[in-house]
C-alpha cells in the first residue's frame, strides 16, 4: 500500500495544503482547539508513545 495514501485519524486540523503565508493570516481561534490538544499530547508524550521499561539500564 502506498504510504502517502494512508489516512491518520486525528482531531488536529489538517494543514497539508496550507502555505505558511496563509497560516499566518488565520485567526488564533481557528487553531486554538488543535493547538491545545497538541500541547497536551506533547506534555504527556509518554502515555501516547509506546516504550520499554522505565527502569532503564
C-alpha distance matrix in Angstrom:
0.0 3.8 6.1 8.7 7.7 8.0 11.7 14.2 17.3 20.4 23.9 24.0 24.5 21.6 23.1 20.2 22.4 25.7 27.8 30.0 33.0 32.0 31.2 34.6 36.2 34.7 37.2 36.7 36.8 33.5 31.6 33.9 32.1 28.8 30.8 32.7 29.7 28.1 31.4 31.8 28.4 29.4 32.8 31.3 28.3 29.3 28.8 25.3 24.0 24.2 26.5 28.9 32.6 34.6 37.4 36.1 37.7
3.8 0.0 3.8 5.5 5.5 7.1 10.8 13.4 16.8 19.5 23.0 22.5 22.6 19.4 20.4 17.3 19.2 22.6 24.4 26.7 29.7 28.8 28.2 31.6 33.2 32.0 34.7 34.4 34.7 31.4 29.5 32.1 30.6 27.2 28.9 31.2 28.5 26.6 29.9 30.8 27.5 28.2 31.8 30.7 27.7 29.1 28.9 25.2 24.0 24.6 26.9 29.6 33.2 34.9 37.8 36.3 38.0
6.1 3.8 0.0 3.8 5.3 5.3 8.8 10.6 14.3 16.6 20.2 19.5 19.9 16.9 18.0 15.1 17.6 20.7 22.5 24.4 27.6 26.8 25.8 29.1 31.0 29.6 32.2 31.6 32.0 28.9 26.6 29.1 27.6 24.1 25.6 27.9 25.2 23.1 26.3 27.2 23.8 24.5 28.0 27.0 24.0 25.4 25.4 21.7 20.4 21.3 23.6 26.5 30.1 31.6 34.6 33.0 34.9
8.7 5.5 3.8 0.0 3.8 5.6 8.2 10.5 14.0 15.9 19.1 18.0 17.7 14.4 15.1 11.9 14.0 17.3 19.1 21.3 24.3 23.5 22.7 26.1 27.8 26.7 29.4 29.1 29.6 26.4 24.4 27.1 26.0 22.5 24.1 26.7 24.3 22.2 25.5 26.8 23.8 24.4 28.1 27.5 24.6 26.6 26.6 22.8 21.9 23.3 25.8 28.9 32.4 33.6 36.7 35.1 37.1
7.7 5.5 5.3 3.8 0.0 3.8 6.4 9.7 12.8 15.3 18.5 18.0 17.7 14.5 15.9 13.0 14.9 18.4 20.7 23.2 26.0 24.6 24.0 27.6 28.8 27.4 30.0 29.8 29.8 26.4 24.8 27.5 26.0 22.8 24.9 27.3 24.7 23.1 26.7 27.6 24.7 25.8 29.4 28.5 25.9 27.8 27.3 23.5 23.0 24.3 27.1 30.2 33.7 35.0 38.2 37.0 39.1
8.0 7.1 5.3 5.6 3.8 0.0 3.8 6.6 9.8 12.7 16.1 16.1 16.6 13.8 15.9 13.6 16.2 19.2 21.8 23.9 26.9 25.4 24.2 27.8 29.2 27.3 29.6 29.0 28.8 25.6 23.7 26.0 24.2 20.9 23.1 25.1 22.2 20.8 24.3 24.8 21.8 23.1 26.6 25.4 22.9 24.6 23.8 20.0 19.7 20.9 23.8 27.0 30.4 31.7 35.0 34.0 36.3
11.7 10.8 8.8 8.2 6.4 3.8 0.0 3.8 6.4 9.2 12.5 12.8 13.4 11.0 13.7 12.1 15.0 17.6 20.5 22.5 25.4 23.6 22.1 25.7 26.9 24.7 26.7 26.0 25.6 22.4 20.6 22.8 20.7 17.7 20.2 22.1 19.1 18.1 21.8 22.2 19.4 21.2 24.5 23.5 21.3 23.3 22.2 18.4 18.8 20.5 23.7 27.1 30.3 31.3 34.8 34.1 36.7
14.2 13.4 10.6 10.5 9.7 6.6 3.8 0.0 3.8 6.2 9.9 10.3 11.8 10.3 13.2 12.4 15.8 17.7 20.6 21.9 25.0 23.4 21.3 24.7 26.1 23.7 25.3 24.2 23.7 20.9 18.7 20.4 18.2 15.0 17.4 19.0 15.8 14.8 18.4 18.6 15.7 17.6 20.9 19.7 17.6 19.7 18.5 14.8 15.4 17.4 20.7 24.2 27.2 28.0 31.6 31.0 33.8
17.3 16.8 14.3 14.0 12.8 9.8 6.4 3.8 0.0 3.8 7.1 8.7 10.7 10.3 13.8 14.0 17.1 18.6 21.8 23.0 25.8 23.8 21.6 24.9 25.9 23.1 24.2 23.0 21.9 19.3 17.3 18.7 15.9 13.3 16.2 17.2 13.9 13.8 17.5 17.2 14.7 17.3 20.1 18.8 17.5 19.5 17.8 14.3 15.8 17.9 21.5 25.0 27.7 28.3 32.0 31.9 35.0
20.4 19.5 16.6 15.9 15.3 12.7 9.2 6.2 3.8 0.0 3.8 5.3 8.0 8.7 12.1 13.2 16.4 17.2 20.2 20.9 23.7 21.7 19.1 22.2 23.3 20.3 21.2 19.6 18.6 16.2 14.0 15.1 12.3 9.7 12.5 13.5 10.3 10.3 14.0 13.9 11.8 14.5 17.2 16.4 15.4 18.0 16.3 13.0 15.0 17.8 21.2 24.9 27.3 27.4 31.2 31.1 34.3
23.9 23.0 20.2 19.1 18.5 16.1 12.5 9.9 7.1 3.8 0.0 3.8 6.6 8.9 12.1 14.2 17.0 17.0 20.1 20.5 23.0 20.7 17.9 20.8 21.5 18.2 18.5 16.8 15.4 13.3 11.3 12.0 8.9 6.9 10.3 10.9 8.1 9.2 12.7 12.5 11.5 14.4 16.7 16.3 16.1 19.0 17.2 14.4 17.0 20.0 23.4 27.0 29.1 28.8 32.6 32.8 36.1
24.0 22.5 19.5 18.0 18.0 16.1 12.8 10.3 8.7 5.3 3.8 0.0 3.8 6.3 8.9 11.4 14.2 13.8 16.6 16.8 19.5 17.4 14.5 17.3 18.4 15.3 16.0 14.4 13.7 11.3 8.8 10.2 8.1 4.9 7.9 9.7 7.6 7.5 11.2 12.1 11.1 13.2 15.9 16.2 15.8 19.1 18.0 15.1 17.2 20.5 23.6 27.3 29.5 29.0 32.7 32.6 35.8
24.5 22.6 19.9 17.7 17.7 16.6 13.4 11.8 10.7 8.0 6.6 3.8 0.0 3.8 6.1 9.1 11.2 10.6 13.7 14.3 16.5 14.1 11.6 14.7 15.4 12.4 13.6 12.7 12.3 9.2 7.3 10.0 8.9 6.2 8.9 11.6 10.5 10.2 13.6 15.1 14.5 16.1 18.9 19.6 19.1 22.5 21.7 18.8 20.6 23.9 26.9 30.7 33.0 32.5 36.1 35.8 38.9
21.6 19.4 16.9 14.4 14.5 13.8 11.0 10.3 10.3 8.7 8.9 6.3 3.8 0.0 3.8 5.6 8.1 8.6 11.9 13.3 15.8 13.5 11.6 15.2 16.0 13.7 15.8 15.4 15.4 12.0 10.4 13.5 12.7 9.7 12.0 14.9 13.6 12.6 16.1 17.8 16.6 17.8 21.0 21.6 20.5 23.8 23.1 19.9 21.1 24.2 27.2 30.9 33.6 33.4 37.0 36.3 39.2
23.1 20.4 18.0 15.1 15.9 15.9 13.7 13.2 13.8 12.1 12.1 8.9 6.1 3.8 0.0 3.8 5.6 5.1 8.2 9.5 12.1 10.2 8.4 12.1 13.3 11.6 14.4 14.3 15.2 12.0 10.3 13.8 14.0 11.1 12.3 15.8 15.2 13.7 16.6 19.1 18.0 18.5 21.8 23.0 21.7 25.2 25.0 21.9 22.8 26.0 28.7 32.4 35.0 34.6 38.1 37.2 39.9
20.2 17.3 15.1 11.9 13.0 13.6 12.1 12.4 14.0 13.2 14.2 11.4 9.1 5.6 3.8 0.0 3.8 5.8 8.4 10.6 13.3 11.9 11.0 14.6 16.0 14.9 17.9 18.0 19.0 15.7 14.1 17.5 17.5 14.3 15.6 19.0 18.0 16.2 19.3 21.6 20.0 20.3 23.9 24.8 23.0 26.2 26.2 22.8 23.2 26.1 28.7 32.3 35.3 35.2 38.6 37.4 39.9
22.4 19.2 17.6 14.0 14.9 16.2 15.0 15.8 17.1 16.4 17.0 14.2 11.2 8.1 5.6 3.8 0.0 3.8 6.5 9.7 11.5 9.9 10.2 13.7 14.5 14.0 17.4 18.3 19.5 16.0 15.2 18.9 19.4 16.6 17.8 21.4 20.8 19.2 22.1 24.6 23.3 23.6 27.1 28.2 26.5 29.9 29.9 26.5 27.0 29.9 32.5 36.1 39.1 38.9 42.3 41.0 43.5
25.7 22.6 20.7 17.3 18.4 19.2 17.6 17.7 18.6 17.2 17.0 13.8 10.6 8.6 5.1 5.8 3.8 0.0 3.8 6.6 8.2 6.3 6.4 9.9 10.8 10.5 14.0 15.1 16.6 13.5 12.7 16.5 17.6 15.2 15.8 19.5 19.6 18.0 20.5 23.4 22.6 22.7 25.9 27.4 26.1 29.7 29.8 26.8 27.4 30.7 33.1 36.7 39.5 39.0 42.3 41.1 43.7
27.8 24.4 22.5 19.1 20.7 21.8 20.5 20.6 21.8 20.2 20.1 16.6 13.7 11.9 8.2 8.4 6.5 3.8 0.0 3.8 5.3 5.2 6.1 8.6 10.2 11.1 14.8 15.9 18.1 15.5 14.6 18.2 19.8 17.4 17.4 21.1 21.6 19.6 21.7 24.9 24.2 23.7 26.9 28.8 27.4 31.0 31.5 28.6 29.0 32.2 34.3 37.9 40.6 39.9 43.1 41.7 44.1
30.0 26.7 24.4 21.3 23.2 23.9 22.5 21.9 23.0 20.9 20.5 16.8 14.3 13.3 9.5 10.6 9.7 6.6 3.8 0.0 3.8 5.4 4.9 6.1 8.9 10.2 13.5 14.1 17.0 15.0 13.7 16.8 19.0 16.7 15.8 19.6 20.6 18.4 19.8 23.3 23.0 22.0 25.0 27.3 26.1 29.7 30.6 27.9 28.3 31.7 33.6 37.1 39.6 38.6 41.6 40.2 42.6
33.0 29.7 27.6 24.3 26.0 26.9 25.4 25.0 25.8 23.7 23.0 19.5 16.5 15.8 12.1 13.3 11.5 8.2 5.3 3.8 0.0 3.8 5.5 5.2 6.9 9.4 12.9 14.3 17.2 15.5 15.0 18.1 20.7 18.9 18.1 21.7 23.1 21.3 22.6 26.0 26.1 25.2 27.9 30.4 29.4 33.1 33.9 31.3 31.9 35.4 37.3 40.8 43.2 42.1 45.2 43.8 46.2
32.0 28.8 26.8 23.5 24.6 25.4 23.6 23.4 23.8 21.7 20.7 17.4 14.1 13.5 10.2 11.9 9.9 6.3 5.2 5.4 3.8 0.0 3.8 5.3 5.3 7.0 10.7 12.6 14.9 12.7 12.8 16.2 18.5 17.0 16.8 20.4 21.6 20.3 22.0 25.2 25.3 25.0 27.7 29.9 29.1 32.9 33.2 30.5 31.5 34.9 37.2 40.8 43.2 42.2 45.5 44.4 47.0
31.2 28.2 25.8 22.7 24.0 24.2 22.1 21.3 21.6 19.1 17.9 14.5 11.6 11.6 8.4 11.0 10.2 6.4 6.1 4.9 5.5 3.8 0.0 3.8 5.4 5.4 8.9 9.8 12.4 10.3 9.6 12.9 15.3 13.6 13.1 16.8 18.1 16.7 18.2 21.4 21.6 21.3 23.9 26.2 25.6 29.4 29.7 27.2 28.3 31.8 34.0 37.6 39.9 38.8 42.1 41.1 43.8
34.6 31.6 29.1 26.1 27.6 27.8 25.7 24.7 24.9 22.2 20.8 17.3 14.7 15.2 12.1 14.6 13.7 9.9 8.6 6.1 5.2 5.3 3.8 0.0 3.8 5.6 8.4 9.4 12.6 11.6 11.1 13.7 16.7 15.6 14.3 17.7 19.7 18.3 19.1 22.5 23.2 22.4 24.7 27.4 27.0 30.8 31.4 29.2 30.3 33.9 35.9 39.4 41.5 40.1 43.2 42.2 44.9
36.2 33.2 31.0 27.8 28.8 29.2 26.9 26.1 25.9 23.3 21.5 18.4 15.4 16.0 13.3 16.0 14.5 10.8 10.2 8.9 6.9 5.3 5.4 3.8 0.0 3.8 6.6 9.0 11.7 10.6 11.4 14.1 17.1 16.5 15.9 19.0 21.0 20.3 21.2 24.4 25.3 25.0 27.1 29.7 29.6 33.4 33.7 31.4 32.8 36.4 38.6 42.2 44.3 42.9 46.2 45.3 48.1
34.7 32.0 29.6 26.7 27.4 27.3 24.7 23.7 23.1 20.3 18.2 15.3 12.4 13.7 11.6 14.9 14.0 10.5 11.1 10.2 9.4 7.0 5.4 5.6 3.8 0.0 3.8 6.2 8.3 6.8 7.9 10.7 13.5 13.2 13.0 15.9 17.8 17.5 18.7 21.6 22.6 22.7 24.8 27.1 27.2 31.0 31.0 28.8 30.4 34.1 36.5 40.1 42.1 40.8 44.2 43.6 46.6
37.2 34.7 32.2 29.4 30.0 29.6 26.7 25.3 24.2 21.2 18.5 16.0 13.6 15.8 14.4 17.9 17.4 14.0 14.8 13.5 12.9 10.7 8.9 8.4 6.6 3.8 0.0 3.8 5.4 5.7 7.5 9.1 12.2 13.0 12.6 14.8 17.2 17.5 18.3 20.8 22.5 22.8 24.3 26.8 27.4 31.1 30.9 29.0 31.1 34.8 37.2 40.7 42.5 41.0 44.3 44.0 47.1
36.7 34.4 31.6 29.1 29.8 29.0 26.0 24.2 23.0 19.6 16.8 14.4 12.7 15.4 14.3 18.0 18.3 15.1 15.9 14.1 14.3 12.6 9.8 9.4 9.0 6.2 3.8 0.0 3.8 5.4 5.6 6.0 9.6 10.5 9.4 11.4 14.2 14.5 14.8 17.4 19.3 19.5 20.8 23.3 24.2 27.9 27.7 26.1 28.2 32.0 34.3 37.7 39.3 37.6 40.9 40.7 43.9
36.8 34.7 32.0 29.6 29.8 28.8 25.6 23.7 21.9 18.6 15.4 13.7 12.3 15.4 15.2 19.0 19.5 16.6 18.1 17.0 17.2 14.9 12.4 12.6 11.7 8.3 5.4 3.8 0.0 3.8 5.5 4.9 7.7 9.8 9.7 10.9 13.4 14.7 15.3 17.1 19.1 20.1 21.1 23.3 24.4 28.0 27.3 25.8 28.3 32.0 34.5 38.0 39.5 37.9 41.4 41.5 44.8
33.5 31.4 28.9 26.4 26.4 25.6 22.4 20.9 19.3 16.2 13.3 11.3 9.2 12.0 12.0 15.7 16.0 13.5 15.5 15.0 15.5 12.7 10.3 11.6 10.6 6.8 5.7 5.4 3.8 0.0 3.8 5.8 7.6 8.5 9.5 11.5 13.1 14.1 15.6 17.5 18.9 20.0 21.7 23.5 24.1 27.8 27.0 25.0 27.3 30.9 33.7 37.3 39.1 37.8 41.4 41.3 44.6
31.6 29.5 26.6 24.4 24.8 23.7 20.6 18.7 17.3 14.0 11.3 8.8 7.3 10.4 10.3 14.1 15.2 12.7 14.6 13.7 15.0 12.8 9.6 11.1 11.4 7.9 7.5 5.6 5.5 3.8 0.0 3.8 5.8 5.5 5.9 8.6 10.1 10.5 12.1 14.3 15.4 16.3 18.2 20.1 20.5 24.2 23.7 21.7 23.9 27.5 30.1 33.7 35.5 34.3 37.8 37.6 40.8
33.9 32.1 29.1 27.1 27.5 26.0 22.8 20.4 18.7 15.1 12.0 10.2 10.0 13.5 13.8 17.5 18.9 16.5 18.2 16.8 18.1 16.2 12.9 13.7 14.1 10.7 9.1 6.0 4.9 5.8 3.8 0.0 3.8 5.5 5.0 6.0 8.5 9.8 10.5 12.2 14.2 15.2 16.3 18.4 19.5 23.1 22.4 21.0 23.5 27.1 29.6 33.1 34.5 33.0 36.5 36.6 40.0
32.1 30.6 27.6 26.0 26.0 24.2 20.7 18.2 15.9 12.3 8.9 8.1 8.9 12.7 14.0 17.5 19.4 17.6 19.8 19.0 20.7 18.5 15.3 16.7 17.1 13.5 12.2 9.6 7.7 7.6 5.8 3.8 0.0 3.8 5.5 5.3 6.2 8.6 10.0 10.8 12.4 14.4 15.5 16.8 18.0 21.4 20.2 18.6 21.5 25.0 27.8 31.3 32.7 31.4 35.0 35.3 38.8
28.8 27.2 24.1 22.5 22.8 20.9 17.7 15.0 13.3 9.7 6.9 4.9 6.2 9.7 11.1 14.3 16.6 15.2 17.4 16.7 18.9 17.0 13.6 15.6 16.5 13.2 13.0 10.5 9.8 8.5 5.5 5.5 3.8 0.0 3.8 5.5 5.1 6.1 8.6 9.9 10.5 12.3 14.2 15.4 15.9 19.4 18.5 16.5 18.9 22.5 25.3 28.9 30.6 29.5 33.1 33.2 36.5
30.8 28.9 25.6 24.1 24.9 23.1 20.2 17.4 16.2 12.5 10.3 7.9 8.9 12.0 12.3 15.6 17.8 15.8 17.4 15.8 18.1 16.8 13.1 14.3 15.9 13.0 12.6 9.4 9.7 9.5 5.9 5.0 5.5 3.8 0.0 3.8 5.5 5.1 6.1 8.6 9.9 10.5 12.2 14.3 14.9 18.6 18.4 16.7 18.9 22.6 24.9 28.4 30.0 28.5 32.0 31.9 35.2
32.7 31.2 27.9 26.7 27.3 25.1 22.1 19.0 17.2 13.5 10.9 9.7 11.6 14.9 15.8 19.0 21.4 19.5 21.1 19.6 21.7 20.4 16.8 17.7 19.0 15.9 14.8 11.4 10.9 11.5 8.6 6.0 5.3 5.5 3.8 0.0 3.8 5.5 5.2 6.2 8.7 9.9 10.6 12.5 14.0 17.4 16.8 15.8 18.4 22.0 24.4 27.7 28.9 27.2 30.6 31.0 34.4
29.7 28.5 25.2 24.3 24.7 22.2 19.1 15.8 13.9 10.3 8.1 7.6 10.5 13.6 15.2 18.0 20.8 19.6 21.6 20.6 23.1 21.6 18.1 19.7 21.0 17.8 17.2 14.2 13.4 13.1 10.1 8.5 6.2 5.1 5.5 3.8 0.0 3.8 5.5 5.1 6.3 8.7 9.9 10.7 11.8 15.1 14.0 12.6 15.5 19.0 21.7 25.1 26.5 25.2 28.8 29.2 32.7
28.1 26.6 23.1 22.2 23.1 20.8 18.1 14.8 13.8 10.3 9.2 7.5 10.2 12.6 13.7 16.2 19.2 18.0 19.6 18.4 21.3 20.3 16.7 18.3 20.3 17.5 17.5 14.5 14.7 14.1 10.5 9.8 8.6 6.1 5.1 5.5 3.8 0.0 3.8 5.4 5.1 6.2 8.6 9.9 10.0 13.7 13.5 11.7 13.8 17.5 19.9 23.4 25.0 23.8 27.3 27.2 30.6
31.4 29.9 26.3 25.5 26.7 24.3 21.8 18.4 17.5 14.0 12.7 11.2 13.6 16.1 16.6 19.3 22.1 20.5 21.7 19.8 22.6 22.0 18.2 19.1 21.2 18.7 18.3 14.8 15.3 15.6 12.1 10.5 10.0 8.6 6.1 5.2 5.5 3.8 0.0 3.8 5.4 5.0 6.1 8.6 9.6 13.2 13.5 12.7 14.7 18.3 20.2 23.5 24.6 22.8 26.2 26.2 29.6
31.8 30.8 27.2 26.8 27.6 24.8 22.2 18.6 17.2 13.9 12.5 12.1 15.1 17.8 19.1 21.6 24.6 23.4 24.9 23.3 26.0 25.2 21.4 22.5 24.4 21.6 20.8 17.4 17.1 17.5 14.3 12.2 10.8 9.9 8.6 6.2 5.1 5.4 3.8 0.0 3.8 5.4 5.1 6.3 8.4 11.4 10.9 10.7 13.4 16.8 18.8 22.0 22.8 21.1 24.5 25.1 28.6
28.4 27.5 23.8 23.8 24.7 21.8 19.4 15.7 14.7 11.8 11.5 11.1 14.5 16.6 18.0 20.0 23.3 22.6 24.2 23.0 26.1 25.3 21.6 23.2 25.3 22.6 22.5 19.3 19.1 18.9 15.4 14.2 12.4 10.5 9.9 8.7 6.3 5.1 5.4 3.8 0.0 3.8 5.4 5.1 5.6 9.0 8.5 7.4 9.8 13.4 15.7 19.0 20.4 19.0 22.6 22.9 26.4
29.4 28.2 24.5 24.4 25.8 23.1 21.2 17.6 17.3 14.5 14.4 13.2 16.1 17.8 18.5 20.3 23.6 22.7 23.7 22.0 25.2 25.0 21.3 22.4 25.0 22.7 22.8 19.5 20.1 20.0 16.3 15.2 14.4 12.3 10.5 9.9 8.7 6.2 5.0 5.4 3.8 0.0 3.8 5.4 5.0 8.7 9.8 9.0 10.3 13.9 15.4 18.6 19.9 18.2 21.5 21.4 24.7
32.8 31.8 28.0 28.1 29.4 26.6 24.5 20.9 20.1 17.2 16.7 15.9 18.9 21.0 21.8 23.9 27.1 25.9 26.9 25.0 27.9 27.7 23.9 24.7 27.1 24.8 24.3 20.8 21.1 21.7 18.2 16.3 15.5 14.2 12.2 10.6 9.9 8.6 6.1 5.1 5.4 3.8 0.0 3.8 5.8 8.5 9.5 10.2 11.8 15.0 16.1 18.9 19.4 17.2 20.4 20.8 24.3
31.3 30.7 27.0 27.5 28.5 25.4 23.5 19.7 18.8 16.4 16.3 16.2 19.6 21.6 23.0 24.8 28.2 27.4 28.8 27.3 30.4 29.9 26.2 27.4 29.7 27.1 26.8 23.3 23.3 23.5 20.1 18.4 16.8 15.4 14.3 12.5 10.7 9.9 8.6 6.3 5.1 5.4 3.8 0.0 3.8 5.5 5.8 7.1 9.1 12.0 13.4 16.1 16.7 14.8 18.3 19.0 22.6
28.3 27.7 24.0 24.6 25.9 22.9 21.3 17.6 17.5 15.4 16.1 15.8 19.1 20.5 21.7 23.0 26.5 26.1 27.4 26.1 29.4 29.1 25.6 27.0 29.6 27.2 27.4 24.2 24.4 24.1 20.5 19.5 18.0 15.9 14.9 14.0 11.8 10.0 9.6 8.4 5.6 5.0 5.8 3.8 0.0 3.8 5.4 5.3 6.0 9.3 10.7 13.8 15.1 13.7 17.3 17.4 20.9
29.3 29.1 25.4 26.6 27.8 24.6 23.3 19.7 19.5 18.0 19.0 19.1 22.5 23.8 25.2 26.2 29.9 29.7 31.0 29.7 33.1 32.9 29.4 30.8 33.4 31.0 31.1 27.9 28.0 27.8 24.2 23.1 21.4 19.4 18.6 17.4 15.1 13.7 13.2 11.4 9.0 8.7 8.5 5.5 3.8 0.0 3.8 5.5 5.4 7.2 7.9 10.6 11.5 10.1 13.8 14.3 17.9
28.8 28.9 25.4 26.6 27.3 23.8 22.2 18.5 17.8 16.3 17.2 18.0 21.7 23.1 25.0 26.2 29.9 29.8 31.5 30.6 33.9 33.2 29.7 31.4 33.7 31.0 30.9 27.7 27.3 27.0 23.7 22.4 20.2 18.5 18.4 16.8 14.0 13.5 13.5 10.9 8.5 9.8 9.5 5.8 5.4 3.8 0.0 3.8 5.8 7.5 9.4 12.1 12.9 12.1 15.8 16.9 20.6
25.3 25.2 21.7 22.8 23.5 20.0 18.4 14.8 14.3 13.0 14.4 15.1 18.8 19.9 21.9 22.8 26.5 26.8 28.6 27.9 31.3 30.5 27.2 29.2 31.4 28.8 29.0 26.1 25.8 25.0 21.7 21.0 18.6 16.5 16.7 15.8 12.6 11.7 12.7 10.7 7.4 9.0 10.2 7.1 5.3 5.5 3.8 0.0 3.8 6.6 9.6 13.0 14.7 14.5 18.3 18.7 22.2
24.0 24.0 20.4 21.9 23.0 19.7 18.8 15.4 15.8 15.0 17.0 17.2 20.6 21.1 22.8 23.2 27.0 27.4 29.0 28.3 31.9 31.5 28.3 30.3 32.8 30.4 31.1 28.2 28.3 27.3 23.9 23.5 21.5 18.9 18.9 18.4 15.5 13.8 14.7 13.4 9.8 10.3 11.8 9.1 6.0 5.4 5.8 3.8 0.0 3.8 6.5 10.1 12.5 12.7 16.3 16.2 19.4
24.2 24.6 21.3 23.3 24.3 20.9 20.5 17.4 17.9 17.8 20.0 20.5 23.9 24.2 26.0 26.1 29.9 30.7 32.2 31.7 35.4 34.9 31.8 33.9 36.4 34.1 34.8 32.0 32.0 30.9 27.5 27.1 25.0 22.5 22.6 22.0 19.0 17.5 18.3 16.8 13.4 13.9 15.0 12.0 9.3 7.2 7.5 6.6 3.8 0.0 3.7 7.2 9.9 11.1 14.5 14.4 17.4
26.5 26.9 23.6 25.8 27.1 23.8 23.7 20.7 21.5 21.2 23.4 23.6 26.9 27.2 28.7 28.7 32.5 33.1 34.3 33.6 37.3 37.2 34.0 35.9 38.6 36.5 37.2 34.3 34.5 33.7 30.1 29.6 27.8 25.3 24.9 24.4 21.7 19.9 20.2 18.8 15.7 15.4 16.1 13.4 10.7 7.9 9.4 9.6 6.5 3.7 0.0 3.7 6.8 8.1 11.2 10.8 13.7
28.9 29.6 26.5 28.9 30.2 27.0 27.1 24.2 25.0 24.9 27.0 27.3 30.7 30.9 32.4 32.3 36.1 36.7 37.9 37.1 40.8 40.8 37.6 39.4 42.2 40.1 40.7 37.7 38.0 37.3 33.7 33.1 31.3 28.9 28.4 27.7 25.1 23.4 23.5 22.0 19.0 18.6 18.9 16.1 13.8 10.6 12.1 13.0 10.1 7.2 3.7 0.0 3.8 6.4 8.6 8.2 10.9
32.6 33.2 30.1 32.4 33.7 30.4 30.3 27.2 27.7 27.3 29.1 29.5 33.0 33.6 35.0 35.3 39.1 39.5 40.6 39.6 43.2 43.2 39.9 41.5 44.3 42.1 42.5 39.3 39.5 39.1 35.5 34.5 32.7 30.6 30.0 28.9 26.5 25.0 24.6 22.8 20.4 19.9 19.4 16.7 15.1 11.5 12.9 14.7 12.5 9.9 6.8 3.8 0.0 3.8 5.5 6.5 9.4
34.6 34.9 31.6 33.6 35.0 31.7 31.3 28.0 28.3 27.4 28.8 29.0 32.5 33.4 34.6 35.2 38.9 39.0 39.9 38.6 42.1 42.2 38.8 40.1 42.9 40.8 41.0 37.6 37.9 37.8 34.3 33.0 31.4 29.5 28.5 27.2 25.2 23.8 22.8 21.1 19.0 18.2 17.2 14.8 13.7 10.1 12.1 14.5 12.7 11.1 8.1 6.4 3.8 0.0 3.8 5.5 9.2
37.4 37.8 34.6 36.7 38.2 35.0 34.8 31.6 32.0 31.2 32.6 32.7 36.1 37.0 38.1 38.6 42.3 42.3 43.1 41.6 45.2 45.5 42.1 43.2 46.2 44.2 44.3 40.9 41.4 41.4 37.8 36.5 35.0 33.1 32.0 30.6 28.8 27.3 26.2 24.5 22.6 21.5 20.4 18.3 17.3 13.8 15.8 18.3 16.3 14.5 11.2 8.6 5.5 3.8 0.0 3.8 6.7
36.1 36.3 33.0 35.1 37.0 34.0 34.1 31.0 31.9 31.1 32.8 32.6 35.8 36.3 37.2 37.4 41.0 41.1 41.7 40.2 43.8 44.4 41.1 42.2 45.3 43.6 44.0 40.7 41.5 41.3 37.6 36.6 35.3 33.2 31.9 31.0 29.2 27.2 26.2 25.1 22.9 21.4 20.8 19.0 17.4 14.3 16.9 18.7 16.2 14.4 10.8 8.2 6.5 5.5 3.8 0.0 3.8
37.7 38.0 34.9 37.1 39.1 36.3 36.7 33.8 35.0 34.3 36.1 35.8 38.9 39.2 39.9 39.9 43.5 43.7 44.1 42.6 46.2 47.0 43.8 44.9 48.1 46.6 47.1 43.9 44.8 44.6 40.8 40.0 38.8 36.5 35.2 34.4 32.7 30.6 29.6 28.6 26.4 24.7 24.3 22.6 20.9 17.9 20.6 22.2 19.4 17.4 13.7 10.9 9.4 9.2 6.7 3.8 0.0
